[in-house]
Amino acid sequence: MQSPSSAEHRRHWYILGAGAIGSLFASFFLEAGRPITLIGRRGRQGRGKATLRLQRGDSVHRYPLNLQTPDSDGRIDYLLVCTKAGEVEAAVADLAPRLAKHATVVVLANGMGYQERLQRRWPAWRFTWGITTEGAWREAPLAVHHAGSGETLLGSPGQAMPGWFADWQSLGIRCRWETEILTALWRKLAINCAINPLTALHQCANGTLLQPPLSLEVATLCEEITAIASAEGQAAAVADLPARVDSVLQGTAANRSSMLQDVMAGRATEIDFLNGHLVEVALRHGVKAPRNREMLQAVRELAR
Ligand code: KPL
């Protein structure tokens, strides 16, 4: 791990969202000796000095941190947003009065559709999009399990690696600046759209999709997703989609997808930002999307 320069020391990151991924990234910064401020929802975790508990295997770490709610004080120059896709825009809007004129805003959330809206609504802010395969689950407020190490990609279309990315490189995690971030977002979107709704509808672990009859449904979805992404100019993101989905299913066979977890916990799902986004793109290009539309409606129905 590199020791941070004085310029890096001056950058203070705020993390919005105290769910599993927000808490996990808070622990990465704290572990690297970088104080952060974690912003939770009003009335949830409270405010002031708090302790974040991180469990990795059998080892438990405790980190003191500063906890805020969106209506706390303090100007924000560097913000990491780790909310559910459906909450990103409202959560950012809630914090908007505190953001500096040219704030850097990194959004690490699933799905697509909100990116264009955010950039259009706040054109002066420098948005960066991210995806991560780090595994985490939240045991209780401010208590998170790091279930598996993965890779985190950040990028902003057409933007070279910014100076602040040094902060992320000093975290001791696998993390890289991705110049083709849209392709990476589409690749992840395509995989999630082929897996998540089926696991939620059939209430099964990811590995169940490897066997017939569900494997046939995965194959049909992959075909349709490939056609939609290609019409959008994202053919590279879906090259070999069935093989990529297969490998994710093999690697996560025992896991419950995030959408199944949402359904089981009675939370809103991210279906509108996954298959819902594909349906919108398909409509724009005049491509048929019956299977994705079916997934969208069935999961919305399930969540209701
Ligand atoms: O990202 C995932 C999710 O559950 O949202 C997959 C890759 C499907 C793993 O479960």
Residues whose N, C-alpha, C, O or C-beta is under 5 A from the ligand:
A	BS01	KPL	I195 V248 T252 N255 R256 S257 S258 M259
